[in-house]
Amino acid sequence: MPPYPVHLCVVLHGLWGNPSHIGYVCRSLAAKAGASSPQSRKRATSPTRSTTDVTPTLVVLPAKLNAETRTYDGIDLCAERVVQEIDEELKRIEEEGGKVERFSIVGYSLGGLVARYVLGLLESRTPSFFADVRPVNFTTFASPAIGIPRYDSTWSRIFRFLGARLLSRSGSQLYENDRYLVESSLIAGNNQHLDTKCPPTKNLLGKLSRKKEKAEPLLSVMADPKYSFFKALSAFERVEIYANTVNDRTVPFPTGAIEIHDPFALARAKAQKVASARGDDPDHPLDIRDGGLEVILEDGAAIIKSFEPCTPPSPSASVPSTSTSKKSRRWPRLPLLLRPTTYPFSRPVSLLVIVALPVALPLCLVYLVGRFMVQNRSSRRRIRDMRTTMGGGREGMLERVGVKLREVAENVGGADNPEYALGLDTPASGAETPNGNGAAEDLAEAQQLKQHPAFQALASYGGTDTPPLSRPLIPLPSSSSSSPSGDLSKPLPTDPILSPAQLKMIENLNSIPQMRKHFVYLPNSRNSHGAICARDPTRFAQHRPGMKIVDKWAEEFRI
């Protein structure tokens, strides 16, 4: 009897994650089509099912080999483990009389980057995995597509310094500190360590002139149209990007949505000033309309249907009364760690945590730093062992994703979060000027920002196609010439400081014609990073709105 057709969908969790974090994604997708579980050894269809049926059996595979601290080992090595699981699942399906004819992959957070590397590995096989398997759905939820962007703040610099060092190879890749494609390897095709520096020469002069060679970080290579990662991604029928617009303290909007501008952070920054001027409760959710941005959501899910600039509040509405002004000065906005809304617990529990901070915080810091160091050492040991098992050194790792050193050599010339990075905790000018001058200045500033081309481009966005801000007509920072997009590349005050490599990644990825972006708006979530995919809706009520987001995605999933 001919094999029955199977649509295999692989789902990947993020950093520090485990399969339970993507449990609701798998359940929602399985419920859509009565998908079979890879643990089940029974066929999901009747043995008499005709192979001419156009609807294949959907099999959902949650990846398991990268659980917890194994995600430290690097995007590339995590992807190697996922491919191992895919091969085992393919074998199981064939033993049960099926044949994978369609393939989809879903990645949450770091899993989105791992998913793109998996595509490079599958595409580079001989023959290609996709030679007789149809790529259908590619989806990421809150995935840092261009790495973790840098902001002009002390906290951003601290997190970048620590993250690149304490998170092993995954940290260095997320912060663009890795050296994935070193120039000397392209020329010599040596078998050195993937992250090595330029080795010193034997003579004294060579040691004195030692310096790092040119090298491309992994994320830049993965977004380059020359390589297998981008080619495989471009072949998918549907490329769906889900990104948080607010309150994601792990993956800010620009990297999650593959954008240069962040109008939502700008609107919240302005709304914070207006709220402070009115003397509002600093722990109360902000009204983004106070920042000059109107957001309309889709029915039944916290996904933005459309958004456009709106008229900010009048100066008189922003001027607090005398009693409110005195109260605002008496109760200044507390630092981040002293706010009950910072913690994902009920208010009484959060207050207990704050009371215990003088003792608990130093102990937690010592514990976390020590744990990170131990885990980092363990990760380095796993990386070394895995490379030894795979063999081939640097050249072998590259050839597994189709990077032929001799061919490439010819082409070589030779969360932190913006809302917290911009110092929004500073007192608003309106709060110090009861006569309304500060609010009037805010109004003038809002009217001026409304004329910014990035805001004007928002008005035409209807939520169904790639939004106007995604136009890949972006000049590099070093370019002094005007771009075809005019002032659209002019930065907003809340925009991250993107490297030339990140700008190029944005341009390349946004050139994929079938890419659709879905902007998620969860203003009442303390940290929307876990809520976007309903990571743990049983324990955390703030994750439950993500269930409707995932359900809506599953409804549109093409089987």
Secondary structure, DSSP 8 states (H G I E B T S, - for coil): ---EEEEEEEEE--TT--GGGGHHHHHHHHHHHT-B-TT--S-SS-TT--TT-SS-EEEEEE--TT-GGGGGG-HHHHHHHHHHHHHHHHHHHHHTTEEEEEEEEEEETHHHHHHHHHHHHHHTSSS-GGGSSEEEEEEEES--TT---B-SSHHHHHHHHHHHHHSHHHHHHHTT---SEEHHHHHH-----TT------SSHHHHHT-----EE-HHHHHT-TTSHHHHHHHT-SEEEEEEESSS-SSS-HHHHHT-S--HHHHHHHHHHHHHHHHT--TTS---GGGGTEEEEE-TTSSBEEEEEE-----HHHH---HHHHHHHHHS----GGG-GGGSSS-HHHHHHHHHTHHHHHHHHHHHHHHHHHHHHHHHHHHHHHHHHHH-SHHHHHHHTTT--HHHHHTT------HHHHTTTTS--GGGG-TTSHHHHHHHHHHHHHHTSHHHHHHTT--SSS--GGG-S----TT--S--TTGGGGS--TT--B--HHHHHHHHHHTT-TTEEEEEE--TT-S-HHHHTTTS-TTT-GGGTHHHHHHHHHHHH---
